[in-house]
C-alpha cells in the first residue's frame, strides 16, 4: 500500500455536518413519522381512487356527495333517509341539497314507508342504478388491479387495515350495513 491510499482524506466540514444531522434524524425517527407517511399515502391513494369517479360524475354535473348518496342507495334499495344520514354523518340540510338534485334528475326516487307513511325510503331508478354500477366498476377495477399486485397474505391485511380505520364504536354498524347490502344482492 502506498502512502496516498493509506492516508484518509478528510471530508469537508459541510459533508461531516450533513452526515451527523442525517444520523441524528435517523436516530430520532419515531412511529409518528411513519404514521404521518401513511397519512400522506392515504391522501394520495384517496385522490386517485376518487379521481376516476370524479371525471365520470362531472358529465352529470354531480360531485362526490352525489356519488356517496347514490352508492349507498344503490347498495341498499329502500334505505330510509334517517339511515342514510347516519351512514354519511352529514346534516339533513347537506343531504337535502344533494338528494333534491338526484331526485329531480331522475337518479333516485323516494317512496312512502310501508309501515309508516311519513317515512321516505330511497330507491335508485334504472338510470341511477346504471350510474352507480359504472362508478363502482371504475373503483372496483382499481381495487382488483392493486389486489392482483399484492401477495396473497397482504390482501386480507388490506381489508383488516381499512376496517381498523373505522371508529371502533362504528364497526358493528358497518358490519351490519355490509351484511344488509350483501343480503340485498345489490350491485354495484
C-alpha beads as a LAMMPS data file, in Angstrom:
LAMMPS data file: protein, C-alpha beads

188 atoms
187 bonds

1 atom types
1 bond types

-500.0 500.0 xlo xhi
-500.0 500.0 ylo yhi
-500.0 500.0 zlo zhi

Masses

1 110.0

Atoms # bond

1 1 1 0.000 0.000 0.000
2 1 1 1.362 3.380 -0.832
3 1 1 1.187 6.439 1.371
4 1 1 -1.585 8.020 -0.663
5 1 1 -4.069 5.167 -0.367
6 1 1 -3.331 4.599 3.316
7 1 1 -3.885 8.195 4.202
8 1 1 -7.504 9.096 5.000
9 1 1 -8.710 12.128 3.148
10 1 1 -10.650 14.500 5.371
11 1 1 -14.221 15.239 4.322
12 1 1 -15.288 18.849 4.001
13 1 1 -16.936 20.264 7.120
14 1 1 -20.290 20.658 5.365
15 1 1 -20.354 16.949 4.476
16 1 1 -19.459 15.965 8.035
17 1 1 -22.230 18.213 9.393
18 1 1 -24.740 16.777 6.919
19 1 1 -23.824 13.178 7.853
20 1 1 -24.118 13.988 11.561
21 1 1 -27.551 15.635 11.044
22 1 1 -28.771 12.689 8.959
23 1 1 -27.623 10.206 11.608
24 1 1 -29.354 12.174 14.362
25 1 1 -32.551 12.410 12.329
26 1 1 -32.488 8.676 11.694
27 1 1 -31.945 8.005 15.398
28 1 1 -34.887 10.213 16.383
29 1 1 -37.301 8.899 13.755
30 1 1 -40.451 7.963 15.610
31 1 1 -43.533 5.977 14.823
32 1 1 -45.291 9.345 14.454
33 1 1 -43.283 9.965 11.303
34 1 1 -44.224 6.532 9.966
35 1 1 -47.860 7.266 10.713
36 1 1 -47.560 10.665 9.046
37 1 1 -46.200 8.965 5.945
38 1 1 -49.222 6.629 5.968
39 1 1 -51.499 9.662 6.208
40 1 1 -49.829 11.130 3.141
41 1 1 -50.077 7.838 1.261
42 1 1 -53.753 7.665 2.204
43 1 1 -54.316 11.171 0.772
44 1 1 -52.630 10.210 -2.496
45 1 1 -54.471 6.889 -2.711
46 1 1 -57.804 8.598 -1.992
47 1 1 -57.079 11.260 -4.620
48 1 1 -56.559 8.614 -7.283
49 1 1 -59.364 6.359 -6.037
50 1 1 -61.985 9.107 -6.320
51 1 1 -60.426 10.777 -9.362
52 1 1 -61.761 8.185 -11.810
53 1 1 -65.280 8.580 -10.429
54 1 1 -64.998 12.380 -10.281
55 1 1 -64.360 12.550 -14.027
56 1 1 -67.480 10.485 -14.763
57 1 1 -69.610 12.463 -12.286
58 1 1 -68.610 15.738 -13.989
59 1 1 -70.536 14.603 -17.074
60 1 1 -73.724 14.768 -14.984
61 1 1 -72.894 17.907 -13.035
62 1 1 -72.527 15.801 -9.873
63 1 1 -69.826 15.625 -7.235
64 1 1 -68.598 13.301 -4.520
65 1 1 -71.613 13.905 -2.269
66 1 1 -73.912 12.726 -5.066
67 1 1 -71.688 9.688 -5.531
68 1 1 -71.893 8.697 -1.867
69 1 1 -75.677 9.033 -1.760
70 1 1 -76.125 7.121 -4.998
71 1 1 -73.708 4.413 -3.839
72 1 1 -75.491 3.697 -0.567
73 1 1 -78.987 3.955 -2.045
74 1 1 -77.967 1.513 -4.772
75 1 1 -76.317 -0.856 -2.324
76 1 1 -79.383 -0.836 -0.079
77 1 1 -82.552 -0.086 -2.056
78 1 1 -85.315 1.056 0.285
79 1 1 -82.846 2.788 2.591
80 1 1 -84.569 5.247 4.923
81 1 1 -83.349 8.825 4.849
82 1 1 -82.594 8.621 8.584
83 1 1 -80.372 5.576 7.991
84 1 1 -78.578 7.358 5.149
85 1 1 -77.928 10.362 7.390
86 1 1 -76.447 8.014 9.975
87 1 1 -74.215 6.290 7.413
88 1 1 -72.938 9.524 5.879
89 1 1 -72.763 11.503 9.127
90 1 1 -73.977 14.663 7.456
91 1 1 -76.708 17.144 8.283
92 1 1 -80.213 16.988 6.840
93 1 1 -79.529 20.277 5.100
94 1 1 -76.470 18.857 3.315
95 1 1 -78.339 15.721 2.297
96 1 1 -81.430 17.619 1.123
97 1 1 -79.487 19.678 -1.405
98 1 1 -77.813 16.623 -2.953
99 1 1 -80.869 14.390 -2.718
100 1 1 -83.063 17.025 -4.348
101 1 1 -80.718 17.143 -7.339
102 1 1 -80.658 13.341 -7.644
103 1 1 -84.459 13.160 -7.371
104 1 1 -85.029 15.929 -9.927
105 1 1 -82.515 14.419 -12.363
106 1 1 -84.226 11.024 -12.111
107 1 1 -81.397 9.063 -10.491
108 1 1 -83.162 8.344 -7.180
109 1 1 -86.805 8.070 -6.183
110 1 1 -88.393 8.409 -2.754
111 1 1 -91.321 6.247 -1.716
112 1 1 -93.518 6.226 1.359
113 1 1 -92.697 3.689 4.022
114 1 1 -94.938 0.630 4.158
115 1 1 -95.493 0.773 7.922
116 1 1 -95.009 4.495 8.406
117 1 1 -96.209 6.638 5.523
118 1 1 -94.236 9.612 6.873
119 1 1 -91.015 7.701 6.316
120 1 1 -89.232 8.221 2.989
121 1 1 -87.440 5.243 1.530
122 1 1 -84.902 5.787 -1.221
123 1 1 -84.502 3.647 -4.336
124 1 1 -82.256 4.042 -7.352
125 1 1 -84.021 4.482 -10.666
126 1 1 -82.726 2.393 -13.592
127 1 1 -80.681 5.427 -14.653
128 1 1 -79.341 5.825 -11.108
129 1 1 -78.534 2.125 -10.789
130 1 1 -76.592 2.259 -14.069
131 1 1 -74.556 5.274 -12.969
132 1 1 -73.858 3.619 -9.606
133 1 1 -72.684 0.455 -11.413
134 1 1 -70.468 2.482 -13.755
135 1 1 -68.899 4.360 -10.830
136 1 1 -68.415 1.149 -8.842
137 1 1 -66.847 -0.538 -11.881
138 1 1 -64.190 2.189 -12.080
139 1 1 -63.316 1.913 -8.424
140 1 1 -63.599 -1.874 -8.299
141 1 1 -61.213 -2.139 -11.246
142 1 1 -58.648 -0.089 -9.313
143 1 1 -59.013 -2.335 -6.253
144 1 1 -58.782 -5.522 -8.314
145 1 1 -55.633 -4.283 -10.062
146 1 1 -53.995 -3.442 -6.749
147 1 1 -55.082 -6.692 -5.099
148 1 1 -53.603 -8.647 -8.021
149 1 1 -50.288 -6.882 -7.430
150 1 1 -50.234 -7.783 -3.720
151 1 1 -49.025 -11.084 -2.339
152 1 1 -51.975 -13.224 -1.177
153 1 1 -51.189 -12.687 2.518
154 1 1 -51.368 -8.909 2.093
155 1 1 -54.862 -8.964 0.584
156 1 1 -56.533 -9.833 3.875
157 1 1 -54.311 -7.339 5.678
158 1 1 -55.564 -4.577 3.389
159 1 1 -59.180 -5.292 4.359
160 1 1 -58.258 -5.539 8.022
161 1 1 -56.411 -2.228 7.837
162 1 1 -59.354 -0.422 6.236
163 1 1 -61.765 -1.896 8.759
164 1 1 -59.459 -0.880 11.619
165 1 1 -59.508 2.703 10.277
166 1 1 -63.235 2.876 11.090
167 1 1 -64.012 4.247 14.559
168 1 1 -64.322 1.289 16.918
169 1 1 -67.826 2.307 18.030
170 1 1 -68.953 2.282 14.376
171 1 1 -67.553 -1.082 13.291
172 1 1 -70.642 -3.103 14.201
173 1 1 -72.839 -0.702 12.231
174 1 1 -70.541 -1.050 9.245
175 1 1 -70.624 -4.843 9.564
176 1 1 -74.434 -4.689 9.667
177 1 1 -74.506 -2.386 6.640
178 1 1 -72.239 -4.717 4.661
179 1 1 -74.415 -7.693 5.603
180 1 1 -77.580 -5.838 4.523
181 1 1 -76.018 -4.802 1.218
182 1 1 -74.826 -8.358 0.611
183 1 1 -78.235 -9.809 1.512
184 1 1 -79.930 -7.344 -0.820
185 1 1 -77.691 -8.703 -3.544
186 1 1 -77.372 -5.169 -4.742
187 1 1 -74.840 -4.276 -7.331
188 1 1 -72.708 -2.100 -7.635

Bonds

1 1 1 2
2 1 2 3
3 1 3 4
4 1 4 5
5 1 5 6
6 1 6 7
7 1 7 8
8 1 8 9
9 1 9 10
10 1 10 11
11 1 11 12
12 1 12 13
13 1 13 14
14 1 14 15
15 1 15 16
16 1 16 17
17 1 17 18
18 1 18 19
19 1 19 20
20 1 20 21
21 1 21 22
22 1 22 23
23 1 23 24
24 1 24 25
25 1 25 26
26 1 26 27
27 1 27 28
28 1 28 29
29 1 29 30
30 1 30 31
31 1 31 32
32 1 32 33
33 1 33 34
34 1 34 35
35 1 35 36
36 1 36 37
37 1 37 38
38 1 38 39
39 1 39 40
40 1 40 41
41 1 41 42
42 1 42 43
43 1 43 44
44 1 44 45
45 1 45 46
46 1 46 47
47 1 47 48
48 1 48 49
49 1 49 50
50 1 50 51
51 1 51 52
52 1 52 53
53 1 53 54
54 1 54 55
55 1 55 56
56 1 56 57
57 1 57 58
58 1 58 59
59 1 59 60
60 1 60 61
61 1 61 62
62 1 62 63
63 1 63 64
64 1 64 65
65 1 65 66
66 1 66 67
67 1 67 68
68 1 68 69
69 1 69 70
70 1 70 71
71 1 71 72
72 1 72 73
73 1 73 74
74 1 74 75
75 1 75 76
76 1 76 77
77 1 77 78
78 1 78 79
79 1 79 80
80 1 80 81
81 1 81 82
82 1 82 83
83 1 83 84
84 1 84 85
85 1 85 86
86 1 86 87
87 1 87 88
88 1 88 89
89 1 89 90
90 1 90 91
91 1 91 92
92 1 92 93
93 1 93 94
94 1 94 95
95 1 95 96
96 1 96 97
97 1 97 98
98 1 98 99
99 1 99 100
100 1 100 101
101 1 101 102
102 1 102 103
103 1 103 104
104 1 104 105
105 1 105 106
106 1 106 107
107 1 107 108
108 1 108 109
109 1 109 110
110 1 110 111
111 1 111 112
112 1 112 113
113 1 113 114
114 1 114 115
115 1 115 116
116 1 116 117
117 1 117 118
118 1 118 119
119 1 119 120
120 1 120 121
121 1 121 122
122 1 122 123
123 1 123 124
124 1 124 125
125 1 125 126
126 1 126 127
127 1 127 128
128 1 128 129
129 1 129 130
130 1 130 131
131 1 131 132
132 1 132 133
133 1 133 134
134 1 134 135
135 1 135 136
136 1 136 137
137 1 137 138
138 1 138 139
139 1 139 140
140 1 140 141
141 1 141 142
142 1 142 143
143 1 143 144
144 1 144 145
145 1 145 146
146 1 146 147
147 1 147 148
148 1 148 149
149 1 149 150
150 1 150 151
151 1 151 152
152 1 152 153
153 1 153 154
154 1 154 155
155 1 155 156
156 1 156 157
157 1 157 158
158 1 158 159
159 1 159 160
160 1 160 161
161 1 161 162
162 1 162 163
163 1 163 164
164 1 164 165
165 1 165 166
166 1 166 167
167 1 167 168
168 1 168 169
169 1 169 170
170 1 170 171
171 1 171 172
172 1 172 173
173 1 173 174
174 1 174 175
175 1 175 176
176 1 176 177
177 1 177 178
178 1 178 179
179 1 179 180
180 1 180 181
181 1 181 182
182 1 182 183
183 1 183 184
184 1 184 185
185 1 185 186
186 1 186 187
187 1 187 188
